[in-house]
């Protein structure tokens, strides 16, 4: 959802070499050029996982990014204190193997 499939080998190699990777558009999704709060449609997979965890799609995107490995660093920007709280809470979301498979499909 944040990286294209052809980037998987590159991301794995970064992890093997201890190189940090900072994705730029991990949580903005389909409306990434305009920002995360543009009301653009979310994928069914992201919506399904978000509903299952009782969180927002942006939180699932951030949790998925963090689950890519300790070398994948997410730096979500926000000027809204509520979004900051949501971003911190996303770090505690435990995505199951089924969640990850659905999001990576």
NUVO-302510 format. One record per atom (N, C-alpha, C): residue number from 0; atom name; x, y, z. Coordinates in nm, 3 decimals. Each point is the difference from the previous one (the first is absolute). Layout:
N
<r k="NUM" a="CA" xx="X" yy="Y" zz="Z"/>
...
***
This chain:
105
<r k="0" a="N" xx="0.082" yy="-0.122" zz="0.000"/>
<r k="0" a="CA" xx="-0.082" yy="0.122" zz="0.000"/>
<r k="0" a="C" xx="0.085" yy="0.127" zz="0.000"/>
<r k="1" a="N" xx="0.124" yy="-0.011" zz="0.044"/>
<r k="1" a="CA" xx="0.087" yy="0.116" zz="0.001"/>
<r k="1" a="C" xx="0.115" yy="-0.014" zz="-0.097"/>
<r k="2" a="N" xx="0.035" yy="-0.124" zz="-0.033"/>
<r k="2" a="CA" xx="0.110" yy="-0.026" zz="-0.092"/>
<r k="2" a="C" xx="-0.053" yy="-0.088" zz="-0.113"/>
<r k="3" a="N" xx="0.049" yy="0.025" zz="-0.118"/>
<r k="3" a="CA" xx="-0.039" yy="-0.084" zz="-0.113"/>
<r k="3" a="C" xx="0.068" yy="-0.136" zz="0.013"/>
<r k="4" a="N" xx="-0.062" yy="-0.105" zz="-0.053"/>
<r k="4" a="CA" xx="0.058" yy="-0.135" zz="0.011"/>
<r k="4" a="C" xx="0.144" yy="-0.008" zz="-0.052"/>
<r k="5" a="N" xx="0.031" yy="0.074" zz="-0.103"/>
<r k="5" a="CA" xx="0.136" yy="-0.005" zz="-0.055"/>
<r k="5" a="C" xx="0.103" yy="0.061" zz="0.095"/>
<r k="6" a="N" xx="-0.044" yy="0.067" zz="0.104"/>
<r k="6" a="CA" xx="0.092" yy="0.057" zz="0.098"/>
<r k="6" a="C" xx="0.030" yy="-0.097" zz="0.115"/>
<r k="7" a="N" xx="-0.070" yy="-0.112" zz="0.008"/>
<r k="7" a="CA" xx="0.019" yy="-0.094" zz="0.110"/>
<r k="7" a="C" xx="0.144" yy="-0.047" zz="0.012"/>
<r k="8" a="N" xx="0.061" yy="-0.039" zz="-0.111"/>
<r k="8" a="CA" xx="0.139" yy="-0.048" zz="0.004"/>
<r k="8" a="C" xx="0.093" yy="0.111" zz="0.051"/>
<r k="9" a="N" xx="-0.025" yy="0.122" zz="-0.045"/>
<r k="9" a="CA" xx="0.081" yy="0.113" zz="0.045"/>
<r k="9" a="C" xx="-0.015" yy="0.022" zz="0.150"/>
<r k="10" a="N" xx="-0.123" yy="-0.006" zz="0.050"/>
<r k="10" a="CA" xx="-0.024" yy="0.018" zz="0.143"/>
<r k="10" a="C" xx="0.066" yy="-0.110" zz="0.082"/>
<r k="11" a="N" xx="-0.010" yy="-0.124" zz="-0.048"/>
<r k="11" a="CA" xx="0.065" yy="-0.111" zz="0.070"/>
<r k="11" a="C" xx="0.151" yy="0.020" zz="0.004"/>
<r k="12" a="N" xx="0.057" yy="0.041" zz="-0.113"/>
<r k="12" a="CA" xx="0.145" yy="0.020" zz="-0.006"/>
<r k="12" a="C" xx="0.044" yy="0.111" zz="0.096"/>
<r k="13" a="N" xx="-0.077" yy="0.107" zz="0.008"/>
<r k="13" a="CA" xx="0.031" yy="0.107" zz="0.096"/>
<r k="13" a="C" xx="0.007" yy="-0.058" zz="0.141"/>
<r k="14" a="N" xx="-0.098" yy="-0.083" zz="0.035"/>
<r k="14" a="CA" xx="-0.001" yy="-0.061" zz="0.132"/>
<r k="14" a="C" xx="0.121" yy="-0.089" zz="0.023"/>
<r k="15" a="N" xx="0.036" yy="-0.079" zz="-0.100"/>
<r k="15" a="CA" xx="0.116" yy="-0.089" zz="0.011"/>
<r k="15" a="C" xx="0.130" yy="0.078" zz="0.021"/>
<r k="16" a="N" xx="0.008" yy="0.116" zz="-0.061"/>
<r k="16" a="CA" xx="0.121" yy="0.082" zz="0.007"/>
<r k="16" a="C" xx="-0.002" yy="0.101" zz="0.115"/>
<r k="17" a="N" xx="-0.111" yy="0.003" zz="0.075"/>
<r k="17" a="CA" xx="-0.011" yy="0.094" zz="0.111"/>
<r k="17" a="C" xx="-0.020" yy="0.143" zz="-0.045"/>
<r k="18" a="N" xx="-0.060" yy="0.016" zz="-0.117"/>
<r k="18" a="CA" xx="-0.023" yy="0.132" zz="-0.057"/>
<r k="18" a="C" xx="-0.145" yy="0.042" zz="0.027"/>
<r k="19" a="N" xx="-0.018" yy="0.117" zz="0.057"/>
<r k="19" a="CA" xx="-0.135" yy="0.050" zz="0.028"/>
<r k="19" a="C" xx="-0.068" yy="0.042" zz="-0.129"/>
<r k="20" a="N" xx="-0.129" yy="-0.023" zz="-0.007"/>
<r k="20" a="CA" xx="-0.081" yy="0.041" zz="-0.114"/>
<r k="20" a="C" xx="-0.114" yy="0.084" zz="0.055"/>
<r k="21" a="N" xx="-0.020" yy="0.118" zz="-0.056"/>
<r k="21" a="CA" xx="-0.107" yy="0.089" zz="0.045"/>
<r k="21" a="C" xx="-0.099" yy="0.019" zz="-0.115"/>
<r k="22" a="N" xx="-0.116" yy="-0.068" zz="0.007"/>
<r k="22" a="CA" xx="-0.100" yy="0.019" zz="-0.105"/>
<r k="22" a="C" xx="-0.063" yy="0.138" zz="0.013"/>
<r k="23" a="N" xx="-0.033" yy="0.060" zz="-0.114"/>
<r k="23" a="CA" xx="-0.051" yy="0.135" zz="0.002"/>
<r k="23" a="C" xx="-0.152" yy="0.006" zz="0.009"/>
<r k="24" a="N" xx="-0.070" yy="-0.091" zz="-0.065"/>
<r k="24" a="CA" xx="-0.147" yy="0.008" zz="-0.007"/>
<r k="24" a="C" xx="-0.070" yy="-0.117" zz="0.068"/>
<r k="25" a="N" xx="0.052" yy="-0.048" zz="0.110"/>
<r k="25" a="CA" xx="-0.056" yy="-0.121" zz="0.062"/>
<r k="25" a="C" xx="-0.145" yy="0.013" zz="0.044"/>
<r k="26" a="N" xx="-0.041" yy="0.113" zz="0.055"/>
<r k="26" a="CA" xx="-0.136" yy="0.006" zz="0.054"/>
<r k="26" a="C" xx="-0.096" yy="0.084" zz="-0.082"/>
<r k="27" a="N" xx="0.049" yy="0.073" zz="-0.098"/>
<r k="27" a="CA" xx="-0.090" yy="0.087" zz="-0.076"/>
<r k="27" a="C" xx="-0.088" yy="-0.079" zz="-0.096"/>
<r k="28" a="N" xx="0.044" yy="-0.116" zz="-0.045"/>
<r k="28" a="CA" xx="-0.083" yy="-0.084" zz="-0.085"/>
<r k="28" a="C" xx="-0.027" yy="0.059" zz="-0.136"/>
<r k="29" a="N" xx="-0.121" yy="-0.026" zz="-0.050"/>
<r k="29" a="CA" xx="-0.035" yy="0.038" zz="-0.136"/>
<r k="29" a="C" xx="0.007" yy="0.150" zz="-0.024"/>
<r k="30" a="N" xx="-0.023" yy="0.081" zz="0.102"/>
<r k="30" a="CA" xx="0.003" yy="0.144" zz="-0.015"/>
<r k="30" a="C" xx="0.132" yy="0.061" zz="0.039"/>
<r k="31" a="N" xx="0.107" yy="-0.078" zz="-0.011"/>
<r k="31" a="CA" xx="0.129" yy="0.041" zz="0.056"/>
<r k="31" a="C" xx="0.049" yy="0.135" zz="-0.049"/>
<r k="32" a="N" xx="-0.030" yy="0.037" zz="-0.122"/>
<r k="32" a="CA" xx="0.048" yy="0.130" zz="-0.047"/>
<r k="32" a="C" xx="-0.067" yy="0.115" zz="0.073"/>
<r k="33" a="N" xx="-0.124" yy="-0.023" zz="0.044"/>
<r k="33" a="CA" xx="-0.075" yy="0.106" zz="0.066"/>
<r k="33" a="C" xx="-0.004" yy="-0.015" zz="0.151"/>
<r k="34" a="N" xx="0.048" yy="-0.111" zz="0.052"/>
<r k="34" a="CA" xx="-0.001" yy="-0.022" zz="0.145"/>
<r k="34" a="C" xx="-0.097" yy="-0.108" zz="0.040"/>
<r k="35" a="N" xx="0.011" yy="-0.044" zz="0.123"/>
<r k="35" a="CA" xx="-0.078" yy="-0.114" zz="0.048"/>
<r k="35" a="C" xx="-0.146" yy="0.031" zz="0.025"/>
<r k="36" a="N" xx="-0.037" yy="0.123" zz="0.018"/>
<r k="36" a="CA" xx="-0.138" yy="0.033" zz="0.037"/>
<r k="36" a="C" xx="-0.082" yy="0.056" zz="-0.115"/>
<r k="37" a="N" xx="0.022" yy="-0.051" zz="-0.120"/>
<r k="37" a="CA" xx="-0.071" yy="0.053" zz="-0.116"/>
<r k="37" a="C" xx="-0.129" yy="-0.073" zz="-0.030"/>
<r k="38" a="N" xx="-0.032" yy="-0.105" zz="0.078"/>
<r k="38" a="CA" xx="-0.125" yy="-0.072" zz="-0.022"/>
<r k="38" a="C" xx="0.008" yy="-0.096" zz="-0.117"/>
<r k="39" a="N" xx="0.117" yy="-0.034" zz="-0.047"/>
<r k="39" a="CA" xx="0.013" yy="-0.092" zz="-0.111"/>
<r k="39" a="C" xx="-0.036" yy="-0.141" zz="0.046"/>
<r k="40" a="N" xx="-0.040" yy="-0.082" zz="-0.095"/>
<r k="40" a="CA" xx="-0.039" yy="-0.136" zz="0.030"/>
<r k="40" a="C" xx="0.118" yy="-0.082" zz="0.051"/>
<r k="41" a="N" xx="-0.022" yy="-0.079" zz="0.102"/>
<r k="41" a="CA" xx="0.099" yy="-0.092" zz="0.054"/>
<r k="41" a="C" xx="-0.022" yy="-0.135" zz="-0.063"/>
<r k="42" a="N" xx="0.104" yy="-0.080" zz="-0.009"/>
<r k="42" a="CA" xx="-0.016" yy="-0.135" zz="-0.053"/>
<r k="42" a="C" xx="-0.088" yy="-0.081" zz="0.095"/>
<r k="43" a="N" xx="-0.066" yy="-0.100" zz="-0.055"/>
<r k="43" a="CA" xx="-0.085" yy="-0.086" zz="0.081"/>
<r k="43" a="C" xx="0.082" yy="-0.072" zz="0.107"/>
<r k="44" a="N" xx="0.124" yy="-0.038" zz="-0.037"/>
<r k="44" a="CA" xx="0.085" yy="-0.073" zz="0.094"/>
<r k="44" a="C" xx="0.032" yy="0.087" zz="0.122"/>
<r k="45" a="N" xx="0.037" yy="0.124" zz="-0.024"/>
<r k="45" a="CA" xx="0.034" yy="0.090" zz="0.110"/>
<r k="45" a="C" xx="-0.123" yy="0.025" zz="0.087"/>
<r k="46" a="N" xx="-0.114" yy="0.023" zz="-0.064"/>
<r k="46" a="CA" xx="-0.125" yy="0.023" zz="0.074"/>
<r k="46" a="C" xx="-0.036" yy="-0.122" zz="0.085"/>
<r k="47" a="N" xx="0.014" yy="-0.119" zz="-0.056"/>
<r k="47" a="CA" xx="-0.034" yy="-0.123" zz="0.072"/>
<r k="47" a="C" xx="0.086" yy="-0.016" zz="0.125"/>
<r k="48" a="N" xx="0.130" yy="0.019" zz="-0.014"/>
<r k="48" a="CA" xx="0.091" yy="-0.015" zz="0.114"/>
<r k="48" a="C" xx="-0.025" yy="0.111" zz="0.102"/>
<r k="49" a="N" xx="-0.025" yy="0.122" zz="-0.047"/>
<r k="49" a="CA" xx="-0.026" yy="0.111" zz="0.092"/>
<r k="49" a="C" xx="-0.126" yy="-0.028" zz="0.083"/>
<r k="50" a="N" xx="-0.105" yy="-0.046" zz="-0.065"/>
<r k="50" a="CA" xx="-0.124" yy="-0.032" zz="0.073"/>
<r k="50" a="C" xx="0.024" yy="-0.112" zz="0.102"/>
<r k="51" a="N" xx="0.078" yy="-0.100" zz="-0.040"/>
<r k="51" a="CA" xx="0.026" yy="-0.114" zz="0.090"/>
<r k="51" a="C" xx="0.074" yy="0.044" zz="0.126"/>
<r k="52" a="N" xx="0.083" yy="0.103" zz="-0.012"/>
<r k="52" a="CA" xx="0.078" yy="0.047" zz="0.114"/>
<r k="52" a="C" xx="-0.065" yy="0.121" zz="0.068"/>
<r k="53" a="N" xx="-0.107" yy="0.053" zz="-0.059"/>
<r k="53" a="CA" xx="-0.066" yy="0.116" zz="0.058"/>
<r k="53" a="C" xx="0.083" yy="0.127" zz="-0.006"/>
<r k="54" a="N" xx="0.078" yy="0.015" zz="-0.108"/>
<r k="54" a="CA" xx="0.087" yy="0.116" zz="-0.018"/>
<r k="54" a="C" xx="-0.021" yy="0.058" zz="-0.139"/>
<r k="55" a="N" xx="0.067" yy="0.111" zz="-0.027"/>
<r k="55" a="CA" xx="-0.014" yy="0.066" zz="-0.130"/>
<r k="55" a="C" xx="0.088" yy="-0.067" zz="-0.106"/>
<r k="56" a="N" xx="-0.034" yy="0.018" zz="-0.127"/>
<r k="56" a="CA" xx="0.087" yy="-0.051" zz="-0.106"/>
<r k="56" a="C" xx="0.142" yy="0.057" zz="0.008"/>
<r k="57" a="N" xx="0.013" yy="0.126" zz="0.038"/>
<r k="57" a="CA" xx="0.134" yy="0.059" zz="0.012"/>
<r k="57" a="C" xx="0.081" yy="-0.073" zz="0.107"/>
<r k="58" a="N" xx="-0.064" yy="-0.039" zz="0.108"/>
<r k="58" a="CA" xx="0.071" yy="-0.074" zz="0.105"/>
<r k="58" a="C" xx="0.044" yy="-0.138" zz="-0.051"/>
<r k="59" a="N" xx="-0.082" yy="-0.064" zz="-0.081"/>
<r k="59" a="CA" xx="0.038" yy="-0.129" zz="-0.058"/>
<r k="59" a="C" xx="0.116" yy="0.017" zz="-0.096"/>
<r k="60" a="N" xx="-0.002" yy="0.106" zz="-0.081"/>
<r k="60" a="CA" xx="0.112" yy="0.025" zz="-0.091"/>
<r k="60" a="C" xx="0.130" yy="0.022" zz="0.079"/>
<r k="61" a="N" xx="-0.008" yy="0.072" zz="0.108"/>
<r k="61" a="CA" xx="0.118" yy="0.025" zz="0.082"/>
<r k="61" a="C" xx="0.046" yy="-0.129" zz="0.068"/>
<r k="62" a="N" xx="-0.093" yy="-0.077" zz="0.056"/>
<r k="62" a="CA" xx="0.036" yy="-0.127" zz="0.063"/>
<r k="62" a="C" xx="0.063" yy="-0.095" zz="-0.101"/>
<r k="63" a="N" xx="-0.054" yy="-0.006" zz="-0.121"/>
<r k="63" a="CA" xx="0.056" yy="-0.085" zz="-0.104"/>
<r k="63" a="C" xx="0.143" yy="0.043" zz="-0.033"/>
<r k="64" a="N" xx="0.021" yy="0.128" zz="-0.010"/>
<r k="64" a="CA" xx="0.134" yy="0.052" zz="-0.027"/>
<r k="64" a="C" xx="0.097" yy="-0.045" zz="0.108"/>
<r k="65" a="N" xx="-0.040" yy="0.013" zz="0.125"/>
<r k="65" a="CA" xx="0.086" yy="-0.040" zz="0.112"/>
<r k="65" a="C" xx="0.025" yy="-0.150" zz="0.002"/>
<r k="66" a="N" xx="-0.094" yy="-0.080" zz="-0.049"/>
<r k="66" a="CA" xx="0.017" yy="-0.144" zz="-0.004"/>
<r k="66" a="C" xx="0.093" yy="-0.046" zz="-0.112"/>
<r k="67" a="N" xx="0.041" yy="0.090" zz="-0.088"/>
<r k="67" a="CA" xx="0.091" yy="-0.037" zz="-0.109"/>
<r k="67" a="C" xx="0.138" yy="-0.035" zz="0.053"/>
<r k="68" a="N" xx="0.032" yy="0.043" zz="0.120"/>
<r k="68" a="CA" xx="0.129" yy="-0.032" zz="0.060"/>
<r k="68" a="C" xx="0.053" yy="0.118" zz="0.077"/>
<r k="69" a="N" xx="0.095" yy="-0.026" zz="0.090"/>
<r k="69" a="CA" xx="0.054" yy="0.108" zz="0.082"/>
<r k="69" a="C" xx="0.082" yy="0.101" zz="-0.081"/>
<r k="70" a="N" xx="0.038" yy="-0.036" zz="-0.120"/>
<r k="70" a="CA" xx="0.077" yy="0.090" zz="-0.086"/>
<r k="70" a="C" xx="-0.090" yy="0.094" zz="-0.080"/>
<r k="71" a="N" xx="-0.132" yy="-0.025" zz="-0.001"/>
<r k="71" a="CA" xx="-0.095" yy="0.086" zz="-0.071"/>
<r k="71" a="C" xx="-0.054" yy="0.100" zz="0.101"/>
<r k="72" a="N" xx="0.036" yy="0.124" zz="-0.018"/>
<r k="72" a="CA" xx="-0.034" yy="0.106" zz="0.095"/>
<r k="72" a="C" xx="-0.114" yy="0.084" zz="-0.053"/>
<r k="73" a="N" xx="-0.099" yy="0.017" zz="0.080"/>
<r k="73" a="CA" xx="-0.114" yy="0.085" zz="-0.037"/>
<r k="73" a="C" xx="0.013" yy="0.132" zz="0.072"/>
<r k="74" a="N" xx="-0.016" yy="0.107" zz="-0.073"/>
<r k="74" a="CA" xx="0.006" yy="0.133" zz="0.060"/>
<r k="74" a="C" xx="-0.129" yy="0.073" zz="-0.041"/>
<r k="75" a="N" xx="-0.110" yy="-0.032" zz="0.068"/>
<r k="75" a="CA" xx="-0.126" yy="0.065" zz="-0.038"/>
<r k="75" a="C" xx="0.000" yy="0.146" zz="0.047"/>
<r k="76" a="N" xx="-0.038" yy="0.085" zz="-0.087"/>
<r k="76" a="CA" xx="-0.009" yy="0.141" zz="0.035"/>
<r k="76" a="C" xx="-0.143" yy="0.035" zz="0.035"/>
<r k="77" a="N" xx="-0.018" yy="0.087" zz="0.095"/>
<r k="77" a="CA" xx="-0.134" yy="0.046" zz="0.034"/>
<r k="77" a="C" xx="0.009" yy="0.133" zz="0.074"/>
<r k="78" a="N" xx="-0.099" yy="0.081" zz="-0.023"/>
<r k="78" a="CA" xx="-0.012" yy="0.124" zz="0.074"/>
<r k="78" a="C" xx="-0.118" yy="-0.007" zz="0.095"/>
<r k="79" a="N" xx="-0.062" yy="-0.117" zz="0.007"/>
<r k="79" a="CA" xx="-0.120" yy="-0.019" zz="0.079"/>
<r k="79" a="C" xx="0.031" yy="-0.091" zz="0.118"/>
<r k="80" a="N" xx="-0.019" yy="0.048" zz="0.123"/>
<r k="80" a="CA" xx="0.030" yy="-0.083" zz="0.118"/>
<r k="80" a="C" xx="-0.076" yy="-0.133" zz="0.003"/>
<r k="81" a="N" xx="-0.123" yy="-0.003" zz="-0.050"/>
<r k="81" a="CA" xx="-0.076" yy="-0.124" zz="-0.004"/>
<r k="81" a="C" xx="0.067" yy="-0.101" zz="-0.092"/>
<r k="82" a="N" xx="0.050" yy="0.048" zz="-0.113"/>
<r k="82" a="CA" xx="0.069" yy="-0.090" zz="-0.092"/>
<r k="82" a="C" xx="0.130" yy="-0.051" zz="0.061"/>
<r k="83" a="N" xx="0.065" yy="0.083" zz="0.078"/>
<r k="83" a="CA" xx="0.122" yy="-0.043" zz="0.067"/>
<r k="83" a="C" xx="-0.030" yy="-0.116" zz="0.095"/>
<r k="84" a="N" xx="-0.108" yy="0.011" zz="0.075"/>
<r k="84" a="CA" xx="-0.041" yy="-0.108" zz="0.090"/>
<r k="84" a="C" xx="-0.029" yy="-0.127" zz="-0.081"/>
<r k="85" a="N" xx="-0.071" yy="0.014" zz="-0.111"/>
<r k="85" a="CA" xx="-0.029" yy="-0.115" zz="-0.086"/>
<r k="85" a="C" xx="0.127" yy="-0.063" zz="-0.056"/>
<r k="86" a="N" xx="0.096" yy="0.084" zz="-0.038"/>
<r k="86" a="CA" xx="0.126" yy="-0.051" zz="-0.055"/>
<r k="86" a="C" xx="0.076" yy="-0.082" zz="0.105"/>
<r k="87" a="N" xx="0.004" yy="0.049" zz="0.121"/>
<r k="87" a="CA" xx="0.068" yy="-0.073" zz="0.108"/>
<r k="87" a="C" xx="-0.073" yy="-0.132" zz="0.026"/>
<r k="88" a="N" xx="-0.132" yy="0.005" zz="0.004"/>
<r k="88" a="CA" xx="-0.079" yy="-0.121" zz="0.025"/>
<r k="88" a="C" xx="0.019" yy="-0.104" zz="-0.110"/>
<r k="89" a="N" xx="0.025" yy="0.044" zz="-0.122"/>
<r k="89" a="CA" xx="0.020" yy="-0.094" zz="-0.112"/>
<r k="89" a="C" xx="0.121" yy="-0.089" zz="0.024"/>
<r k="90" a="N" xx="0.097" yy="0.048" zz="0.076"/>
<r k="90" a="CA" xx="0.118" yy="-0.080" zz="0.029"/>
<r k="90" a="C" xx="-0.029" yy="-0.121" zz="0.085"/>
<r k="91" a="N" xx="-0.113" yy="0.000" zz="0.069"/>
<r k="91" a="CA" xx="-0.037" yy="-0.112" zz="0.086"/>
<r k="91" a="C" xx="-0.093" yy="-0.100" zz="-0.069"/>
<r k="92" a="N" xx="-0.041" yy="0.029" zz="-0.123"/>
<r k="92" a="CA" xx="-0.090" yy="-0.091" zz="-0.071"/>
<r k="92" a="C" xx="0.076" yy="-0.125" zz="-0.040"/>
<r k="93" a="N" xx="-0.053" yy="-0.115" zz="0.041"/>
<r k="93" a="CA" xx="0.060" yy="-0.129" zz="-0.035"/>
<r k="93" a="C" xx="-0.074" yy="-0.055" zz="-0.121"/>
<r k="94" a="N" xx="0.065" yy="0.003" zz="-0.113"/>
<r k="94" a="CA" xx="-0.059" yy="-0.056" zz="-0.121"/>
<r k="94" a="C" xx="0.031" yy="-0.149" zz="-0.006"/>
<r k="95" a="N" xx="-0.103" yy="-0.081" zz="-0.024"/>
<r k="95" a="CA" xx="0.018" yy="-0.145" zz="-0.009"/>
<r k="95" a="C" xx="0.060" yy="-0.036" zz="-0.134"/>
<r k="96" a="N" xx="0.040" yy="-0.124" zz="-0.012"/>
<r k="96" a="CA" xx="0.052" yy="-0.050" zz="-0.128"/>
<r k="96" a="C" xx="-0.108" yy="0.014" zz="-0.107"/>
<r k="97" a="N" xx="-0.125" yy="-0.025" zz="0.037"/>
<r k="97" a="CA" xx="-0.112" yy="0.015" zz="-0.096"/>
<r k="97" a="C" xx="-0.016" yy="0.147" zz="-0.041"/>
<r k="98" a="N" xx="0.010" yy="0.091" zz="0.097"/>
<r k="98" a="CA" xx="-0.009" yy="0.143" zz="-0.031"/>
<r k="98" a="C" xx="0.109" yy="0.039" zz="-0.099"/>
<r k="99" a="N" xx="0.123" yy="-0.042" zz="0.029"/>
<r k="99" a="CA" xx="0.113" yy="0.036" zz="-0.084"/>
<r k="99" a="C" xx="-0.014" yy="-0.057" zz="-0.141"/>
<r k="100" a="N" xx="-0.049" yy="-0.124" zz="-0.009"/>
<r k="100" a="CA" xx="-0.020" yy="-0.060" zz="-0.131"/>
<r k="100" a="C" xx="-0.106" yy="0.076" zz="-0.079"/>
<r k="101" a="N" xx="-0.108" yy="0.038" zz="0.066"/>
<r k="101" a="CA" xx="-0.107" yy="0.075" zz="-0.066"/>
<r k="101" a="C" xx="0.052" yy="0.136" zz="-0.047"/>
<r k="102" a="N" xx="0.075" yy="0.068" zz="0.083"/>
<r k="102" a="CA" xx="0.051" yy="0.132" zz="-0.036"/>
<r k="102" a="C" xx="0.108" yy="-0.006" zz="-0.108"/>
<r k="103" a="N" xx="0.071" yy="-0.109" zz="-0.007"/>
<r k="103" a="CA" xx="0.106" yy="-0.013" zz="-0.100"/>
<r k="103" a="C" xx="-0.052" yy="-0.054" zz="-0.133"/>
<r k="104" a="N" xx="-0.126" yy="-0.043" zz="-0.002"/>
<r k="104" a="CA" xx="-0.057" yy="-0.058" zz="-0.123"/>
<r k="104" a="C" xx="-0.016" yy="0.103" zz="-0.108"/>
***
